[in-house]
Amino acid sequence: MISLTGIKEIPEERFEAYKSMAINCGRTINRFIRTMTTLSKKPNESIAAASADAAEAKAIYRLLNNPKLTEEVVMTSYRKDTLSRIQASEETIILSVQDTTECNYTSHKKTKDLGDGTHKNTLGLFVHSNLALTPDGIALGLLDQSIWARDPEQRGKRKTNRPIEEKESNKWLQSMEASAHNFPRNIRLVHMGDREADLFEFLYKAQELNQFYVIRAVQNRITDDGQRLFDRIKQEPAAAQVQVDIPRDTRRSLKSREATLEIRYLQMKIQVPQHLRQSYGDGEIECTIVHAYEIHPLEGVEPIEWFLITNLAVTTVAEAMEKVRWYVHRWKIERFHYILKSGCEIEELQEREAERLKKLILMYSIIAIEILSITYLARETPDAPCETLFEKQEWQVLYRIANRTSELPTAVPSIKEAVSYLAKLGGFLGRKGDGDPGVKVIWKGLKELQIVIQHYKYLL
């Protein structure tokens, strides 16, 4: 049966790496592997619905209550698997992309130990993930993940003058350090983040740990010549233009498109902010600022403008363009969080304790990464036969429904064709200018196909 991943079920062998988990109990490890296999088959279902019977559901709940199975134990084992994939990729550079998402559990009145949400009178958990990508944007796994509940007693208290270690934003520094721990020395790790990561403490910590970064700047800092960062870079002549593929922006209802960006870059030194000089002295951080500005934006849409700070060498146009293209891949972690929340539906999980929710979020994160990596691998190999992703019965039913025919094609459709059929089921019109179907419409198509497959089997 096809899962909502749109791919063949993730085989149990994919979770064999967890046999080396630091748990001195073979039964617990085997139950964890079987649980991961069960949940991956129906990632959008409740535990009861995903389980084969009541006995299996009961065994999964016992596993979640097992004190030996901690987030740290699971993440340590999963990280080893991610590092193995990184080594096997033979890449010389890996992008370490961080981002945070909020899980809203306000309606879950019986769940204990939830924390404050971003908005007033909301409850939930926060998930900060660190995703390993190849320079071409292929997801290889998580390098780090932290899940926490905000302390209600800290609500409304000023945090401006506190050291970074006492702030929630310390998550960026902690995740950088965690992802760099025991990382292969023959591979360069490049830390990436959006404007929330533009912290002087982060830049300083990276320098201290000899780590590299590409961060989107939001702070218009003072440079060594006394000018403001953004003003100074705009004075430089344009070095080149680059075309990049901008993904669909669902929040602003913008379709995916190709954008032409004008590139400027300049080496400079950033001064220590005044309020941090007591802790960091009055030194400087050497870096390069890469400015990317959209020159032919869509009518009525604010043009793209990125100020990227990096401590990597940028001495040529090619090196500047490289950093811009890397930053475009940052949105993959947003897709990962989308799959986690809208695909695996982690906000619908009904648990009485936040600690069990945290374990499940991590377990579903592992499944979501598998979905993400295979989904985009399919985009990299669109002409491959779709049987690499779909079972024979699945693609045949999909073909017949999409084309309204009882006949089958003489050749197995390509992955690209199968995805277009799936998107059609999900309501994608495929008009000129619509671009490629997105994750959301594919999810809808998969749900429709799942229903048809279930009825199809009953009729055989």
C-alpha positions in Angstrom: 0.0 0.0 0.0 1.3 3.4 -0.9 2.1 5.7 2.0 1.5 9.4 2.1 5.1 9.8 1.2 4.3 9.2 -2.4 7.0 6.6 -2.5 7.4 2.9 -1.6 7.1 2.3 2.1 10.4 3.1 3.8 11.8 -0.4 4.4 12.6 -1.7 7.8 16.2 -2.1 6.7 16.4 1.7 6.5 16.2 1.8 10.3 18.8 -1.0 10.9 21.3 1.7 11.9 19.4 2.0 15.2 20.5 -1.5 16.3 23.6 0.2 17.7 21.6 2.5 20.0 23.1 2.9 23.4 20.3 0.9 25.1 21.3 -2.3 26.9 18.1 -4.0 25.8 17.7 -5.8 22.5 13.9 -6.0 22.8 13.6 -2.2 23.2 15.8 -1.6 20.2 13.8 -4.1 18.0 10.6 -2.5 19.2 11.9 1.0 18.2 12.8 -0.3 14.7 9.4 -1.9 14.2 7.7 1.2 15.5 9.6 3.4 13.0 8.6 1.1 10.2 4.9 1.1 11.3 4.7 4.9 11.7 6.5 5.5 8.3 3.8 3.5 6.5 1.1 5.9 7.6 2.8 9.1 8.8 -0.4 11.1 8.8 -2.3 8.7 11.0 -2.6 8.4 14.7 -0.7 5.7 16.5 -3.8 3.6 16.9 -4.7 4.0 13.2 -1.2 3.3 12.0 -0.9 0.1 14.1 -1.9 -3.3 12.8 -3.9 -4.0 15.9 -4.5 -2.9 19.5 -1.6 -5.0 20.7 0.9 -3.2 18.5 -0.5 0.2 19.5 -0.1 -0.8 23.2 3.5 -1.8 22.5 4.3 1.6 20.9 2.9 3.4 23.9 5.0 1.3 26.2 8.0 2.2 24.2 7.3 5.9 24.5 7.0 5.4 28.3 10.3 3.6 28.5 12.8 5.8 30.3 15.7 4.2 28.5 14.5 5.6 25.2 15.5 9.2 25.4 15.7 11.9 22.8 19.5 12.0 23.3 19.9 8.2 22.7 17.8 8.4 19.5 19.5 11.5 18.2 23.0 10.2 18.8 22.2 7.1 16.8 20.5 9.0 14.1 23.4 11.5 13.8 25.8 8.6 13.3 23.6 7.5 10.4 23.6 11.0 9.0 27.4 11.2 9.1 27.6 7.9 7.3 25.4 9.3 4.5 27.6 12.4 4.4 30.7 10.3 4.0 29.1 8.1 1.4 28.0 11.2 -0.6 31.7 12.0 -1.3 30.9 15.7 -1.1 33.7 18.1 0.0 31.2 20.7 1.3 28.1 20.1 3.4 25.5 22.9 4.2 24.3 22.8 7.8 21.0 24.6 7.7 19.2 25.7 10.9 15.6 26.8 11.5 12.9 26.8 14.2 9.3 25.8 14.0 6.5 26.1 16.6 4.1 23.2 17.3 0.7 24.4 18.6 -1.0 22.2 21.1 -3.3 24.8 22.6 -6.4 22.6 22.1 -4.7 19.6 23.9 -6.0 20.5 27.3 -4.9 17.2 28.9 -1.3 17.4 27.8 1.0 18.2 30.8 4.2 20.4 30.7 3.5 22.3 27.5 5.0 25.8 27.3 3.9 29.3 26.1 3.4 29.8 22.4 4.4 32.8 20.4 0.9 34.3 20.5 -1.0 35.1 23.6 -2.9 32.3 25.3 -1.3 29.6 23.1 0.5 26.5 24.3 3.0 24.3 22.5 6.6 23.2 21.9 9.4 24.6 19.8 11.6 22.5 17.5 15.0 23.7 16.3 16.4 21.5 13.6 19.8 21.4 11.8 19.6 19.8 8.4 22.6 18.5 6.4 22.3 19.3 2.6 24.7 18.8 -0.3 25.6 22.0 -2.2 23.0 20.9 -4.7 20.3 20.8 -2.0 19.9 17.1 -1.5 18.9 16.3 2.2 21.1 13.8 3.9 19.7 13.9 7.4 19.6 15.9 10.6 22.8 16.8 12.4 21.1 18.1 15.5 17.6 18.8 16.9 16.4 20.3 20.1 12.8 20.5 21.4 11.7 22.5 24.3 8.8 24.2 26.1 9.0 27.9 27.1 8.9 28.6 30.8 5.6 30.4 31.6 7.4 32.2 34.5 9.7 33.9 32.0 6.7 35.5 30.1 7.1 39.2 29.7 10.6 39.5 31.3 13.2 41.6 29.5 16.1 39.5 28.0 18.0 42.3 26.3 20.8 42.6 28.8 21.2 38.9 29.6 24.2 36.9 28.3 23.5 34.8 25.2 23.7 31.6 27.3 20.4 32.7 29.1 18.6 33.5 25.9 16.5 31.3 23.6 18.6 32.5 20.7 21.5 30.5 22.1 20.0 27.6 20.2 21.9 28.8 17.1 25.3 28.6 18.9 24.5 25.3 20.5 23.3 23.7 17.3 26.4 25.0 15.4 28.7 23.4 18.1 26.7 20.2 18.2 26.7 19.8 14.4 30.5 20.4 14.2 31.2 17.8 16.9 33.2 14.9 15.5 32.4 16.1 12.0 34.6 14.5 9.3 37.7 16.6 8.9 38.0 16.1 5.2 34.6 17.8 4.6 34.0 21.5 5.1 30.8 22.3 7.1 29.1 25.6 6.2 26.5 26.8 8.7 23.5 28.6 7.2 20.6 30.6 8.8 18.1 33.2 8.1 17.9 36.7 9.7 17.2 35.2 13.2 20.7 33.8 13.1 22.3 37.2 12.6 23.8 37.4 16.1 27.2 38.8 16.8 27.7 36.1 19.4 27.1 33.5 16.6 29.7 35.1 14.3 32.2 35.3 17.2 31.5 31.7 18.2 32.1 30.5 14.7 35.4 32.3 14.6 36.3 30.7 17.9 35.4 27.2 16.7 37.0 27.7 13.3 33.7 27.2 11.6 32.3 28.7 8.4 28.9 30.3 7.8 26.6 32.1 5.3 24.0 34.0 7.3 21.4 36.4 6.0 22.0 39.7 7.8 19.3 41.8 9.5 21.5 44.0 11.6 22.8 47.1 9.8 26.1 46.9 11.6 28.9 49.5 11.8 31.9 48.5 9.6 35.6 49.4 10.2 35.3 52.6 8.2 32.4 53.9 10.4 29.7 53.3 7.7 26.6 51.1 8.0 26.9 47.7 6.5 24.0 47.9 4.1 24.8 51.4 2.9 28.4 50.5 2.3 27.8 47.5 0.1 25.2 49.3 -2.0 28.0 51.8 -3.0 29.8 49.0 -4.9 29.2 48.5 -8.6 27.3 45.4 -9.6 29.7 42.5 -10.2 27.3 40.2 -12.1 23.8 38.9 -12.5 22.6 35.4 -11.6 19.4 33.5 -12.3 18.1 31.5 -9.4 15.0 29.4 -8.9 12.8 30.9 -6.1 10.4 28.4 -4.5 6.7 29.0 -4.1 5.9 31.3 -1.2 2.6 30.0 0.2 2.4 32.8 2.9 2.3 35.5 0.2 0.6 33.3 -2.4 3.5 33.7 -4.8 4.3 31.0 -7.4 7.7 29.6 -7.9 9.7 31.5 -10.4 13.1 32.3 -11.8 14.6 35.5 -10.5 17.4 37.6 -11.8 19.6 38.9 -9.0 22.3 41.6 -9.2 25.3 40.7 -7.2 27.7 42.9 -5.2 30.3 41.7 -2.7 32.9 43.3 -0.5 35.3 42.2 2.2 35.0 44.2 5.4 35.4 44.2 9.2 32.5 44.2 11.6 32.8 46.1 14.9 31.7 44.6 18.2 28.4 46.1 19.2 28.6 48.7 22.0 26.5 46.6 24.5 28.8 43.6 24.0 32.2 45.2 24.4 32.5 44.3 28.0 32.2 40.6 27.1 34.0 40.6 23.7 36.3 43.6 23.8 36.7 46.0 21.0 38.0 43.7 18.3 36.7 43.1 14.8 35.3 40.2 12.8 36.6 39.9 9.2 34.0 38.8 6.7 32.5 39.3 3.3 29.1 40.8 2.6 27.3 39.5 -0.6 24.4 41.6 -1.7 21.8 40.1 -4.0 19.0 42.3 -5.4 16.2 41.3 -7.8 16.2 43.6 -10.8 13.1 42.5 -12.5 10.6 41.7 -9.7 7.0 40.6 -10.3 4.6 43.5 -10.6 3.3 44.6 -7.2 5.7 42.3 -5.4 8.6 43.5 -3.2 11.9 42.6 -4.9 14.2 40.0 -3.3 17.0 41.6 -1.3 19.5 39.5 0.6 22.5 40.7 2.6 24.6 37.6 3.2 27.5 37.6 5.6 30.2 34.9 5.2 33.6 34.2 6.6 34.4 32.1 3.5 36.7 33.4 0.8 34.8 35.5 -1.8 37.4 36.9 -4.2 35.6 36.1 -7.5 32.2 36.5 -9.0 31.8 32.7 -9.1 32.4 32.5 -5.4 29.8 35.2 -4.7 27.3 33.4 -6.9 28.0 30.2 -5.1 27.0 31.6 -1.8 23.7 33.0 -3.2 22.8 29.6 -4.7 23.6 27.9 -1.4 21.3 30.3 0.4 18.4 29.5 -2.0 18.6 25.9 -0.6 17.9 27.2 2.9 14.1 26.9 2.2 14.5 23.1 2.1 14.4 23.1 5.9 11.1 24.9 5.8 9.8 22.2 3.5 11.1 19.7 6.0 9.1 21.4 8.8 6.1 21.6 6.5 6.2 17.8 5.9 6.6 17.2 9.6 3.6 19.4 10.5 1.3 19.0 7.5 2.3 15.6 6.3 3.1 13.7 9.5 0.6 15.9 11.3 2.5 16.1 14.6 0.2 18.8 15.9 -2.6 16.3 15.9 -0.7 13.8 18.2 -2.7 13.2 21.4 -0.3 12.6 24.3 -0.8 13.3 28.0 2.8 14.3 28.6 5.0 16.7 26.6 8.0 14.4 27.1 6.2 11.7 25.0 5.4 14.3 22.4 9.1 15.3 22.2 10.1 11.6 21.5 7.4 11.3 18.8 8.4 14.6 17.2 12.0 13.3 16.8 10.8 10.0 15.5 8.5 11.6 12.9 11.4 14.0 12.1 13.5 11.0 11.0 10.6 9.9 8.8 10.0 13.4 7.4 13.7 13.6 6.3 13.3 10.3 4.4 10.2 11.8 2.6 12.1 15.0 1.9 15.3 13.4 0.6 13.5 11.0 -1.7 11.0 13.6 -2.9 13.8 15.9 -4.1 15.9 13.0 -5.3 12.9 12.3 -7.7 13.2 15.9 -8.9 16.9 15.3 -9.6 16.1 12.2 -11.7 12.8 13.0 -13.4 13.3 10.7 -16.4 13.9 7.6 -14.3 11.0 5.0 -14.4 8.4 5.6 -11.7 8.7 2.0 -10.4 11.7 3.2 -8.4 9.2 5.1 -6.2 5.8 3.4 -6.8 4.8 -0.2 -6.7 3.5 -1.6 -10.0 -0.1 -1.7 -8.9 0.1 1.9 -7.5 1.4 3.5 -10.7 -1.0 1.5 -12.8 -4.0 2.7 -10.8 -2.7 6.3 -10.8 -2.2 6.2 -14.6 -5.7 4.9 -15.2 -7.4 7.5 -13.0 -5.4 10.5 -14.2 -5.9 9.6 -17.9 -9.5 8.2 -17.5 -8.7 5.0 -19.3 -8.7 1.3 -18.6 -5.7 0.9 -20.9 -2.1 0.8 -19.7 0.9 2.5 -21.4 3.4 0.3 -23.3 6.2 1.7 -21.2 6.4 2.5 -17.5 5.9 6.3 -17.0 8.7 8.4 -15.8 8.9 9.9 -12.3 8.0 13.3 -13.7 4.9 11.9 -15.4 3.8 10.1 -12.3 4.2 13.2 -10.2 2.1 15.2 -12.7 -0.7 12.6 -12.5 -0.5 12.8 -8.7 -0.7 16.5 -8.7 -3.7 16.4 -11.1 -5.5 14.2 -8.5 -4.7 16.9 -5.9 -6.3 19.6 -8.0 -3.2 21.0 -9.8 -4.3 22.5 -13.1 -0.9 22.6 -14.7 -1.6 25.8 -16.6 1.2 27.7 -18.3 3.0 29.7 -15.6 1.9 27.5 -12.7 5.4 26.0 -12.4 6.0 22.6 -10.8 3.4 21.2 -8.3 4.3 21.8 -4.7 4.3 19.6 -1.7 0.8 20.6 -0.6 -1.0 19.6 -3.8 1.0 16.4 -4.0 -0.1 15.5 -0.5 -3.7 16.0 -1.6 -3.2 13.7 -4.6 -1.6 11.1 -2.4 -4.5 11.1 0.0 -6.9 10.6 -3.0 -4.8 7.8 -4.4 -4.6 6.1 -1.1 -8.4 6.0 -0.9 -8.7 4.6 -4.4 -6.0 1.9 -3.7 -7.9 0.8 -0.6 -11.2 0.4 -2.6 -9.3 -1.2 -5.5 -8.0 -4.0 -3.2 -11.4 -4.7 -1.9 -12.7 -5.2 -5.4 -10.1 -7.7 -6.4 
